[in-house]
Amino acid sequence: MDTALVLIRHGLTDWNLAGRLQGRTDIPLNDTGREQARGVGRELQGQGFSLVLASPLGRAQETAALIARELEAETGRSVPELIERGFGPLEGRIMAQVSDEESAALQDQLEPIDEILRRAIPALVDLSIEHAGRKVAVVSHGATMRAIRDALAGTKLPRGVDNGEVIEIDIQRLRELAEGLDLVSC
């Protein structure tokens, strides 16, 4: 079997529903989010996924456990490098209530996209090596996944990443990106 990696955004939380930035605040899934996770697991059935990992935040861990149960797959260690972007003083805020001026003034207090990539890309490369020959699903978060997705695409795509969305990772492109960013020597 070929090695495969997918990223999955955790299921819905009440803060997602309210448009509130969660960042690294550990907000639990709501009932809709739990059903989304089970639904992702059902969608991935029969595709050979044998391991489901997640960021250390509770919403990602619970999503991973629900997916793994549907897949009859194992779960494993947390992947701290795939935690959500740090949003600093914007965490907990409803984005529709934050002006463009305030958002721009606070940008230097948010985790930069290049730092997300410097922690996440090598971790994904390492997972592809560590679990060679396996199909692995990794549950992460919207802003982190968007940064990875856009970097792999080579362009900023116009939309975010939905709760429960699955993104297939091109491992060769991932390694090229890591080399190009001088993050690892593959």
matplotlib code that plots the C-alpha trace (Angstrom):
import matplotlib.pyplot as plt

x = [0.0, 1.2, 1.7, -1.2, -1.9, -5.1, -5.8, -9.3, -10.6, -12.3, -16.0, -18.1, -18.0, -20.3, -17.6, -17.4, -21.1, -20.9, -18.0, -15.7, -12.0, -10.9, -7.2, -5.7, -8.6, -9.8, -13.4, -15.3, -17.2, -21.0, -23.4, -23.3, -19.5, -19.7, -22.0, -19.7, -16.8, -18.8, -19.8, -16.2, -15.4, -18.2, -17.0, -13.5, -14.6, -13.1, -10.3, -7.7, -7.1, -5.5, -4.4, -6.0, -3.9, -4.7, -3.6, -3.5, -6.6, -9.7, -11.9, -9.3, -8.8, -12.5, -12.9, -10.1, -11.5, -15.0, -13.5, -11.2, -14.2, -16.1, -13.0, -12.1, -8.6, -6.2, -5.4, -2.0, 0.1, -1.0, 0.8, 1.4, 2.8, -0.6, -2.3, -4.3, -2.8, -2.2, -4.5, -3.2, -5.7, -8.2, -8.8, -12.4, -13.5, -16.3, -14.6, -17.6, -17.2, -13.5, -12.9, -10.3, -8.3, -8.2, -7.3, -4.5, -3.2, -3.0, -1.4, 2.0, 0.5, -0.8, 1.3, 2.7, 1.8, 5.5, 5.8, 2.8, 4.5, 7.8, 6.2, 3.5, 5.3, 8.2, 5.8, 3.8, 6.9, 8.0, 4.6, 4.9, 8.2, 7.3, 4.1, 5.4, 3.0, 0.0, -2.9, -3.0, -5.6, -4.6, -7.2, -6.2, -7.7, -9.0, -6.3, -3.4, -4.9, -5.6, -1.9, -0.8, -3.3, -2.4, 1.3, 0.9, -1.2, 1.3, -1.4, -3.8, -7.2, -10.3, -12.1, -11.4, -11.5, -14.9, -15.5, -15.1, -13.4, -10.8, -7.7, -5.6, -1.9, 0.4, 3.4, 5.8, 4.7, 4.9, 8.6, 9.3, 7.7, 9.8, 13.0, 12.0, 11.3, 14.6, 12.7, 14.1, 16.5, 14.4]
y = [0.0, 3.5, 6.1, 8.6, 11.5, 13.5, 16.5, 16.8, 19.9, 19.1, 19.1, 22.2, 23.9, 26.5, 29.1, 28.2, 28.6, 32.1, 33.1, 33.4, 32.8, 29.8, 29.7, 27.6, 28.0, 24.4, 24.6, 21.2, 19.9, 20.4, 17.7, 18.8, 18.6, 15.1, 14.0, 15.7, 13.6, 10.4, 11.3, 11.9, 8.5, 6.9, 8.7, 7.4, 3.8, 1.3, 3.6, 1.8, 4.4, 2.6, 5.4, 8.7, 11.3, 14.8, 18.1, 18.1, 20.3, 18.5, 19.3, 17.7, 14.7, 14.0, 14.3, 11.8, 9.3, 9.5, 9.1, 6.2, 4.4, 4.6, 3.3, 0.7, 2.3, 3.0, 6.4, 7.5, 10.3, 13.9, 16.0, 19.3, 20.9, 20.8, 22.8, 25.9, 29.2, 31.4, 34.4, 36.4, 39.1, 38.1, 34.7, 34.5, 37.5, 37.4, 38.3, 40.2, 42.6, 43.3, 46.2, 46.0, 48.7, 46.7, 43.5, 45.2, 46.8, 43.4, 41.4, 41.5, 39.7, 36.8, 33.7, 34.4, 32.1, 31.2, 30.0, 27.8, 26.3, 25.9, 23.7, 21.9, 21.0, 19.1, 17.3, 16.1, 15.0, 13.1, 11.4, 10.3, 8.7, 7.3, 5.7, 4.7, 2.3, 3.4, 5.7, 8.2, 10.8, 13.8, 16.1, 19.7, 23.2, 25.7, 28.4, 25.8, 23.7, 26.7, 27.8, 24.3, 23.9, 27.3, 26.6, 23.3, 25.0, 27.8, 30.4, 31.8, 30.2, 32.4, 30.3, 28.8, 25.2, 23.9, 21.9, 18.2, 19.0, 16.5, 17.7, 15.1, 15.8, 15.3, 13.9, 14.6, 18.2, 18.4, 17.3, 19.8, 22.5, 21.5, 21.6, 24.9, 26.5, 25.0, 23.3, 19.8, 17.9, 15.2]
z = [0.0, -0.8, 2.0, 2.2, 4.5, 4.8, 7.0, 8.6, 10.3, 13.6, 13.9, 14.8, 18.2, 19.6, 19.1, 15.4, 15.2, 16.8, 14.5, 17.5, 17.0, 19.1, 18.4, 21.1, 23.5, 24.2, 23.2, 23.0, 20.0, 20.1, 19.0, 15.4, 15.5, 16.9, 14.1, 11.5, 12.9, 12.7, 9.1, 8.1, 9.5, 7.5, 4.3, 4.7, 5.4, 2.9, 1.9, 4.0, 6.8, 9.7, 12.0, 13.1, 14.9, 16.1, 17.5, 21.3, 21.6, 22.9, 19.9, 17.6, 19.9, 20.2, 16.4, 15.9, 18.3, 16.7, 13.2, 14.4, 15.9, 12.5, 10.7, 13.3, 13.1, 15.9, 17.4, 18.5, 20.0, 19.6, 17.0, 18.7, 15.6, 14.0, 16.8, 15.7, 14.9, 17.9, 17.5, 20.5, 21.7, 19.0, 20.6, 21.9, 19.8, 17.3, 14.0, 12.6, 15.6, 14.9, 12.6, 9.8, 11.5, 14.8, 13.0, 11.1, 14.3, 16.0, 13.2, 14.8, 17.8, 15.8, 14.9, 11.5, 8.6, 8.0, 11.6, 11.1, 8.1, 9.9, 12.6, 10.5, 7.2, 8.8, 11.2, 8.2, 6.4, 9.5, 9.7, 6.1, 6.9, 10.2, 8.8, 5.4, 3.7, 5.8, 5.2, 8.1, 8.9, 11.0, 12.6, 12.8, 12.7, 10.1, 10.1, 10.3, 7.5, 5.3, 5.6, 4.7, 1.9, 0.4, 0.6, -1.1, -3.8, -4.2, -3.9, -1.4, -2.1, -1.6, 0.9, 4.4, 5.5, 6.7, 9.8, 8.8, 5.6, 4.3, 2.5, 0.7, 1.0, -2.0, -0.1, -3.0, -3.1, 0.7, 0.5, -2.3, -0.2, 2.8, 0.8, -0.9, 2.5, 3.7, 6.6, 6.3, 4.2, 2.6]

ax = plt.figure().add_subplot(projection="3d")
ax.plot(x, y, z, "-o")
ax.set_aspect("equal")
plt.show()
